[in-house]
Amino acid sequence: MLIRYGYDITVTCPQPTPMVNLLTAHRDRLADIRRAEVLVTNPAVASTTYIDLFGNICRRFVAPAGDLAMWADGTIEDSGLTDPVLANAAEVPIAALPDDCLLYLMGSRYCETDKLSQIAWDLFGTTQPGWPRVQAICDFVHGHIRFGYLDARSTRTAAEAYEERIGVCRDYAHLATAFCRCMNIPARYVNGYLGDIGVPIADPMDFSAWIEVYLSDGWLTFDPRNNKPRIGRIVVARGRDAADVPLINSFGPHVLKSFRVWAYDVTGMDDATPS
């Protein structure tokens, strides 16, 4: 399967403003890229890239005063398979975890394990360890939070999402991540593309948030927002929570003027420009 993906974003700044964007497909998919995404800006600005502490590709530049349009588009090959379901995947004892997993057991800016630990053990302490426990967490979060774009709030934490029971995909991801960590299961936050491949089109296309959980000997995908295996995820960035992987991080004020994202199957089609 071939998936065309990209974005068209315009921001407005009152003055020249340094920015770091995390909008590029993750480097662990480099072998799958069939047409590399190339950033085009209007007006043209010089930029450089670097790899952050979590292995994400970051683009650094200075946005001029006024409008800055950013457009990128690429094509990636995908298996066309849904997210794997490994019902026998087991929890790994903390003493046996790889060193780089330990960071994802700890509390972070949006995942307050100290506030949620007792709640997590009350809810999930008797569930079967491993995949069934993580799925029970996702089932709970999926049913506990009511999704609504108008309910988005950039400062909402996992504990607040638990109390308020409203939010968007990042809130589902934060709460499920925090619950997993409370149960001594490493979990990390993921931003990326998730088109409506294989499912009815229900919402406007947007960047999505989901989680990856360390079970058995690897990181496995879970999605408490959609709570079902999906086709064609394209990871952009991973981190402890949304604070580590902002799509646009500006060192000064900016206003989002327009925002459009696409990810769709172009297998056997003319690779036409998205409309």
C-alpha positions as CSV (number, residue, x, y, z in Angstrom):
1,M,0.0,0.0,0.0
2,L,1.1,3.6,-0.8
3,I,0.0,6.4,1.5
4,R,0.3,10.0,0.5
5,Y,0.6,12.3,3.6
6,G,1.4,15.9,4.3
7,Y,0.3,19.2,5.8
8,D,-0.5,22.8,4.9
9,I,-0.2,25.1,7.9
10,T,-0.1,28.9,8.1
11,V,0.9,30.7,11.3
12,T,1.1,34.5,11.9
13,C,3.8,36.1,14.1
14,P,3.9,39.7,15.3
15,Q,7.7,39.7,15.0
16,P,10.5,37.4,13.8
17,T,10.1,34.3,16.0
18,P,12.4,31.2,16.4
19,M,10.5,28.0,16.0
20,V,11.1,24.2,16.2
21,N,8.7,22.0,14.4
22,L,8.2,18.2,14.8
23,L,6.2,17.5,11.6
24,T,8.5,15.1,9.7
25,A,7.8,11.3,9.5
26,H,10.0,9.5,12.0
27,R,13.3,8.3,10.8
28,D,12.5,4.6,11.6
29,R,10.3,4.8,8.5
30,L,13.1,6.0,6.2
31,A,13.3,2.7,4.4
32,D,9.6,3.0,3.5
33,I,9.7,6.4,2.0
34,R,8.9,6.4,-1.7
35,R,8.8,10.1,-2.3
36,A,10.5,12.2,0.4
37,E,8.6,15.1,1.9
38,V,10.1,18.4,1.1
39,L,9.2,21.5,3.2
40,V,8.1,24.5,1.1
41,T,7.5,27.8,2.9
42,N,6.1,31.1,1.8
43,P,7.9,33.3,2.2
44,A,11.1,31.2,1.9
45,V,13.0,30.7,5.1
46,A,16.2,28.8,5.8
47,S,16.0,25.8,8.1
48,T,18.1,23.1,9.6
49,T,17.2,19.8,11.2
50,Y,18.5,17.9,14.3
51,I,17.6,14.8,16.2
52,D,16.3,15.3,19.7
53,L,16.8,13.2,22.8
54,F,13.9,10.9,21.8
55,G,15.1,10.2,18.3
56,N,12.6,12.6,16.6
57,I,13.5,14.8,13.6
58,C,13.2,18.5,14.6
59,R,13.2,21.4,12.1
60,R,14.6,24.7,13.3
61,F,14.1,28.1,11.7
62,V,13.0,31.7,12.3
63,A,9.5,32.6,11.2
64,P,9.3,36.2,9.8
65,A,6.8,38.8,11.1
66,G,3.4,38.3,9.4
67,D,2.1,35.1,7.7
68,L,4.3,32.0,7.2
69,A,2.8,29.1,5.1
70,M,4.4,25.7,5.6
71,W,3.6,22.9,3.1
72,A,5.1,19.4,2.9
73,D,4.0,16.3,1.1
74,G,5.4,12.8,0.7
75,T,4.5,9.2,-0.1
76,I,5.3,6.2,2.1
77,E,4.9,2.4,1.6
78,D,2.9,0.6,4.2
79,S,2.1,-3.0,4.8
80,G,-1.7,-2.3,4.7
81,L,-2.1,-4.4,7.8
82,T,-3.9,-3.3,10.9
83,D,-2.0,-2.7,14.2
84,P,-0.9,-6.1,15.5
85,V,-2.8,-7.7,18.4
86,L,-0.6,-9.9,20.6
87,A,-2.9,-11.1,23.3
88,N,-0.1,-13.2,24.9
89,A,2.4,-10.3,25.2
90,A,3.6,-10.2,28.8
91,E,4.6,-7.5,31.2
92,V,8.4,-7.3,31.8
93,P,9.6,-7.1,35.5
94,I,11.2,-3.7,36.2
95,A,14.5,-5.3,37.0
96,A,14.6,-6.9,33.5
97,L,13.6,-3.8,31.5
98,P,16.1,-2.3,29.1
99,D,17.6,0.9,30.5
100,D,15.9,3.1,27.9
101,C,12.5,2.0,29.1
102,L,12.9,3.2,32.6
103,L,12.2,6.8,31.6
104,Y,8.7,5.8,30.5
105,L,7.8,4.5,33.9
106,M,8.1,7.9,35.5
107,G,5.7,10.8,35.9
108,S,5.9,13.7,33.5
109,R,4.4,17.1,32.8
110,Y,1.0,15.7,31.6
111,C,1.1,12.3,33.2
112,E,0.9,12.6,37.0
113,T,1.5,9.1,38.2
114,D,1.6,10.3,41.8
115,K,-2.0,11.6,41.6
116,L,-3.3,8.6,39.6
117,S,-1.4,5.6,41.2
118,Q,-4.1,4.6,43.7
119,I,-6.9,5.0,41.2
120,A,-5.0,2.9,38.7
121,W,-4.4,0.0,41.2
122,D,-8.1,0.2,42.3
123,L,-9.3,0.0,38.7
124,F,-6.8,-2.5,37.2
125,G,-5.0,-4.2,40.0
126,T,-7.0,-7.4,39.5
127,T,-6.9,-7.5,35.7
128,Q,-4.8,-10.1,33.9
129,P,-1.2,-8.7,33.5
130,G,0.2,-8.0,30.1
131,W,-1.8,-7.3,27.0
132,P,-5.1,-7.8,28.7
133,R,-4.3,-5.3,31.4
134,V,-3.2,-2.6,28.9
135,Q,-6.3,-3.3,26.8
136,A,-8.5,-3.0,29.9
137,I,-6.9,0.4,30.5
138,C,-7.6,1.5,27.0
139,D,-11.2,0.2,27.2
140,F,-11.7,2.2,30.4
141,V,-10.2,5.4,29.0
142,H,-12.1,5.1,25.7
143,G,-15.4,4.9,27.7
144,H,-14.5,7.4,30.4
145,I,-13.6,10.4,28.2
146,R,-16.1,12.1,25.9
147,F,-14.4,13.2,22.7
148,G,-15.0,16.8,21.4
149,Y,-12.8,19.2,19.5
150,L,-14.4,22.1,21.4
151,D,-13.2,20.5,24.6
152,A,-9.5,20.7,23.6
153,R,-7.3,22.5,26.2
154,S,-3.5,22.5,25.8
155,T,-2.9,22.5,29.5
156,R,-5.1,19.6,30.5
157,T,-3.3,16.8,32.3
158,A,-4.1,13.2,32.6
159,A,-5.5,13.7,36.2
160,E,-7.7,16.5,34.9
161,A,-8.9,14.4,32.0
162,Y,-9.8,11.7,34.5
163,E,-11.8,14.2,36.6
164,E,-13.4,16.2,33.7
165,R,-14.1,13.2,31.5
166,I,-13.8,15.3,28.3
167,G,-11.0,15.9,25.8
168,V,-9.4,15.0,22.5
169,C,-7.0,12.3,21.4
170,R,-4.0,13.7,23.4
171,D,-6.1,13.5,26.6
172,Y,-7.0,9.8,25.9
173,A,-3.3,9.2,25.3
174,H,-2.1,11.0,28.4
175,L,-4.6,9.2,30.7
176,A,-3.8,5.7,29.3
177,T,-0.1,6.4,29.4
178,A,-0.3,7.5,33.1
179,F,-2.4,4.5,34.1
180,C,0.1,2.1,32.4
181,R,3.1,3.7,34.2
182,C,1.2,3.5,37.5
183,M,0.9,-0.2,36.9
184,N,4.7,-0.4,36.2
185,I,4.3,-0.8,32.5
186,P,6.5,1.5,30.3
187,A,4.3,3.7,28.0
188,R,5.2,6.6,25.7
189,Y,3.2,9.2,23.9
190,V,3.1,9.2,20.0
191,N,2.1,11.9,17.5
192,G,1.5,11.0,13.9
193,Y,-0.7,10.7,10.8
194,L,-3.7,8.4,11.0
195,G,-6.0,8.6,7.9
196,D,-9.4,7.0,7.6
197,I,-8.1,3.9,5.7
198,G,-10.4,1.0,6.3
199,V,-12.9,2.9,8.4
200,P,-15.8,5.3,7.7
201,I,-14.7,8.9,7.5
202,A,-16.1,10.5,10.6
203,D,-13.9,13.4,11.6
204,P,-11.8,16.1,9.7
205,M,-8.3,14.8,9.1
206,D,-5.9,15.9,11.8
207,F,-2.7,14.8,13.4
208,S,-3.4,12.0,15.9
209,A,-2.1,10.9,19.3
210,W,-1.8,7.3,20.5
211,I,0.5,5.4,22.8
212,E,3.2,2.7,22.6
213,V,3.6,0.2,25.5
214,Y,6.5,-2.0,26.2
215,L,5.5,-5.7,26.6
216,S,7.5,-8.9,26.1
217,D,10.4,-7.7,24.0
218,G,9.2,-4.6,22.2
219,W,7.0,-1.5,21.9
220,L,3.4,-2.2,20.8
221,T,0.7,0.2,19.6
222,F,-2.5,1.0,21.5
223,D,-5.0,3.6,20.7
224,P,-7.4,4.6,23.5
225,R,-9.1,7.2,21.4
226,N,-10.2,4.9,18.6
227,N,-9.7,1.7,20.6
228,K,-9.5,-0.6,17.6
229,P,-6.6,-1.7,15.3
230,R,-6.1,0.7,12.4
231,I,-4.3,0.8,9.1
232,G,-1.5,3.1,8.0
233,R,-0.2,4.9,11.1
234,I,2.8,7.1,10.3
235,V,4.7,8.1,13.4
236,V,6.1,11.6,13.5
237,A,7.4,11.9,17.1
238,R,7.5,10.0,20.4
239,G,8.1,11.3,23.9
240,R,7.1,11.1,27.5
241,D,4.0,13.2,26.8
242,A,2.8,16.1,24.6
243,A,5.3,18.5,26.1
244,D,8.1,16.5,24.5
245,V,6.6,16.4,21.0
246,P,4.9,19.7,20.1
247,L,4.0,20.0,16.4
248,I,4.9,23.7,16.5
249,N,7.1,25.0,19.3
250,S,7.5,28.8,19.1
251,F,9.8,30.9,21.2
252,G,7.4,33.9,21.1
253,P,3.7,34.4,20.3
254,H,2.1,33.0,17.1
255,V,-1.5,32.5,15.9
256,L,-2.5,29.4,13.9
257,K,-4.2,30.9,10.8
258,S,-5.0,27.7,8.8
259,F,-4.3,24.0,9.2
260,R,-4.8,21.1,6.8
261,V,-3.5,17.6,7.1
262,W,-3.9,14.6,4.7
263,A,-3.1,10.9,4.7
264,Y,-4.8,8.7,2.2
265,D,-4.3,5.5,0.1
266,V,-2.9,6.2,-3.4
267,T,-2.2,2.6,-4.3
268,G,-2.8,2.2,-8.0
269,M,-4.0,5.9,-8.3
270,D,-2.6,8.9,-10.0
271,D,-0.6,10.7,-7.2
272,A,-2.6,13.9,-7.6
273,T,-2.1,16.9,-5.4
274,P,-4.6,16.8,-2.4
275,S,-7.5,19.1,-2.8
